[in-house]
Amino acid sequence: MPPRKGKNAESTIEKKEGRRRAESATAALLAVAILVGLGLQLNGVLKEIQDVISYYGFSLTIFTVFFAAIQFRANHDWNRRHLAIITVKDVKEGMNRHVVVLDDAFNYLHRKRTSPISVEEIHKKICHKDENGNLVRDANGKLQLDKESEDAKTVRKAILHILNSYEYLAAGVYQGVLDQEIVEALLKGPILKAYQVFGNYISHFNDEMYPDRNGAVWEHLKELGKDLEARREQQIKKREKTG
């Protein structure tokens, strides 16, 4: 069997391919410039030797800048993909224990995306309750976080960790730091599930707990979740048409 290519070999191949495309594009434009220059000379536009030198010198400068720009773009795209892979790997590893907590609290792993966790379910897990198990409210009618129970603190930490992690990833995608296709290929299902299952809590956080933030809490996660939902529905419709 031939030896398997490692990640370093694959990244080297991608870089060489990007360099090859840049060189090909530059060579093609350089050939065009030469042909144009010859045409200008034959038509008497470039009569003086100084004009010919200036034309080709200017063309060479433009193509050097063009080649550098293409090469930079190729390297930038590769870097975004590579960074996305590393970041997703770290995020997934950091989530493992928190997902276990959510599974114990809400049957998260086996819960369907179409069965969102209610705000009341979450409050019962993370908010202070009296000795009869009823949620306790303060003088202003607001619920209070249970700061005594380790279980309550662990569940709250798990929820925030999951949502914040996906928010950071989504922000990286929309800021152009992380490659969107890589992030979606590796975490499309989990991101969509978190967005849908915790959708009620996300709305509650924005609309009731922090209305002054104007919907900014987990805003990138919400945007990415909507994008994924829309594309998923489009794919389902396409399959139905061709089925």
C-alpha positions in Angstrom: 0.0 0.0 0.0 1.3 3.5 -0.7 2.1 5.6 2.4 -0.7 7.9 3.6 -0.2 11.6 3.2 0.0 13.4 6.5 -1.4 16.9 7.2 1.9 18.5 6.5 2.1 16.9 3.1 -1.5 17.9 2.3 -0.8 21.5 3.3 2.3 21.6 1.2 0.4 20.3 -1.8 -2.3 23.0 -1.3 0.3 25.7 -1.1 2.1 24.4 -4.3 -1.3 24.3 -6.1 -2.0 27.9 -5.1 1.5 29.0 -6.2 1.0 27.2 -9.5 -2.3 29.0 -10.2 -0.7 32.3 -9.4 2.2 31.7 -11.7 -0.1 30.5 -14.5 -2.3 33.6 -14.2 0.7 35.9 -14.1 2.3 34.2 -17.1 -0.9 34.5 -19.1 -1.2 38.2 -18.4 2.5 38.8 -19.1 2.0 37.1 -22.5 -1.0 39.4 -23.2 1.1 42.4 -22.3 3.9 41.4 -24.6 1.5 40.9 -27.5 -0.1 44.3 -26.8 3.3 45.9 -26.7 4.3 44.4 -30.0 1.0 45.6 -31.5 1.6 49.1 -30.2 5.1 49.0 -31.7 3.8 47.8 -35.1 1.2 50.5 -35.1 3.7 53.2 -34.3 2.4 54.0 -30.9 5.6 53.1 -29.2 8.2 54.8 -31.5 11.0 55.7 -29.2 13.1 53.1 -27.4 12.4 55.0 -24.2 8.7 54.5 -24.7 9.2 50.8 -25.2 11.3 50.5 -22.1 8.8 52.5 -20.0 5.9 50.4 -21.3 7.5 47.0 -20.5 8.9 48.3 -17.2 5.5 49.5 -16.1 3.9 46.2 -17.2 6.5 44.2 -15.3 5.8 46.2 -12.1 2.1 45.7 -12.4 2.5 41.9 -12.9 4.9 41.7 -10.0 2.2 43.3 -7.8 -0.5 41.2 -9.3 1.5 38.0 -8.6 2.2 39.0 -5.0 -1.5 39.7 -4.5 -2.6 36.4 -5.8 0.0 34.6 -3.8 -1.0 36.5 -0.7 -4.7 35.6 -1.3 -3.8 31.9 -1.8 -1.8 31.9 1.4 -4.5 33.8 3.3 -7.2 31.3 2.2 -5.1 28.4 3.2 -4.3 30.0 6.6 -8.0 30.6 7.2 -8.8 26.9 6.5 -5.9 25.7 8.6 -6.8 27.9 11.5 -10.5 26.8 11.2 -9.5 23.2 11.5 -7.3 23.8 14.6 -9.9 26.0 16.2 -12.8 23.6 15.7 -10.6 20.7 17.1 -9.9 22.7 20.2 -13.5 23.8 20.6 -14.8 20.2 20.3 -12.3 18.9 22.8 -13.2 21.7 25.3 -16.9 20.9 24.9 -16.8 17.2 25.7 -17.3 17.4 29.4 -19.9 20.2 29.1 -21.9 18.2 26.6 -22.0 15.3 29.2 -23.4 17.7 31.8 -26.1 18.9 29.4 -27.0 15.4 28.5 -27.5 14.5 32.1 -29.6 17.6 32.7 -31.6 17.8 29.5 -31.0 14.5 27.5 -29.1 16.8 25.2 -27.4 14.1 23.0 -30.5 12.3 22.2 -32.8 15.3 22.1 -34.1 16.2 18.7 -33.5 19.7 17.3 -37.2 20.1 16.9 -37.7 19.7 20.7 -36.1 22.8 22.2 -35.4 23.1 25.9 -37.9 25.4 27.5 -36.8 28.4 29.5 -38.6 26.9 32.6 -36.6 23.7 32.3 -33.4 25.7 32.4 -34.5 27.8 35.3 -35.4 24.8 37.3 -31.8 23.6 36.8 -29.9 26.8 37.5 -32.1 29.0 39.6 -32.7 29.1 43.4 -35.6 27.0 44.7 -37.3 26.8 48.0 -37.5 23.7 50.1 -40.6 22.6 48.2 -38.8 22.9 44.9 -40.5 26.1 43.7 -38.6 28.8 42.0 -37.9 31.8 44.3 -38.3 35.4 43.1 -36.9 38.6 44.6 -38.8 41.7 45.5 -38.7 42.7 41.8 -40.2 39.4 40.7 -36.9 38.2 39.2 -35.5 34.7 39.6 -32.1 34.3 41.3 -29.3 32.1 40.3 -28.6 29.2 42.6 -25.1 30.0 43.8 -25.1 27.3 46.5 -25.7 24.2 44.5 -22.7 22.8 42.6 -25.0 21.0 40.2 -26.8 24.3 39.3 -23.5 26.1 38.8 -22.1 23.3 36.6 -25.2 23.2 34.4 -25.2 27.0 34.0 -21.4 26.9 33.2 -22.0 24.2 30.6 -24.8 26.1 28.8 -22.7 29.3 28.6 -19.7 27.4 27.5 -21.5 25.7 24.6 -23.2 28.9 23.4 -20.2 31.1 23.9 -17.9 28.7 22.1 -20.2 28.6 19.0 -20.6 32.4 19.2 -16.8 32.8 19.0 -16.6 30.4 16.0 -19.5 32.2 14.3 -17.9 35.6 14.9 -14.6 34.3 13.4 -16.5 33.1 10.3 -18.3 36.4 9.8 -15.1 38.5 10.4 -13.3 36.4 7.7 -10.8 35.0 10.2 -12.1 31.4 10.0 -13.1 29.6 6.8 -16.9 29.1 6.8 -16.9 25.9 4.7 -14.5 24.2 7.1 -16.4 25.2 10.2 -19.7 24.1 8.7 -18.3 20.8 7.4 -17.0 19.9 10.8 -19.6 21.4 13.1 -22.8 22.0 11.1 -24.9 19.6 13.0 -23.8 20.5 16.5 -24.0 24.3 15.8 -27.5 23.9 14.3 -28.6 21.7 17.3 -27.3 24.2 19.9 -29.0 27.1 18.1 -32.4 25.3 17.9 -32.4 23.5 21.2 -31.4 26.6 23.1 -33.3 28.9 20.9 -35.9 29.7 23.6 -33.2 30.5 26.1 -31.3 32.7 23.6 -34.5 34.7 23.0 -35.2 34.9 26.7 -31.6 36.2 27.3 -32.0 38.9 24.7 -35.6 39.9 25.1 -36.1 39.7 28.8 -32.8 39.6 30.7 -30.8 42.0 28.6 -33.2 44.0 26.3 -30.8 46.9 26.3 -28.3 44.8 24.3 -30.7 45.0 21.3 -30.3 41.3 20.5 -26.5 41.3 20.6 -26.2 38.4 22.9 -25.0 35.4 20.8 -25.8 37.4 17.7 -23.3 35.7 15.5 -24.5 32.3 16.6 -28.0 33.3 15.8 -27.0 34.5 12.3 -25.0 31.4 11.5 -27.9 29.2 12.8 -30.3 31.0 10.5 -28.0 30.5 7.6 -27.6 26.8 8.3 -31.4 26.4 8.7 -32.0 28.1 5.4 -29.5 26.0 3.5 -30.8 22.8 5.1 -34.3 23.6 4.0 -33.1 24.4 0.4 -31.3 21.0 0.3 -34.4 19.2 1.5 -36.5 20.9 -1.2 -34.0 20.0 -3.9 -34.0 16.4 -2.8 -37.8 16.3 -2.9 -37.8 17.6 -6.4 -35.4 15.0 -7.7 -36.6 12.1 -5.7 
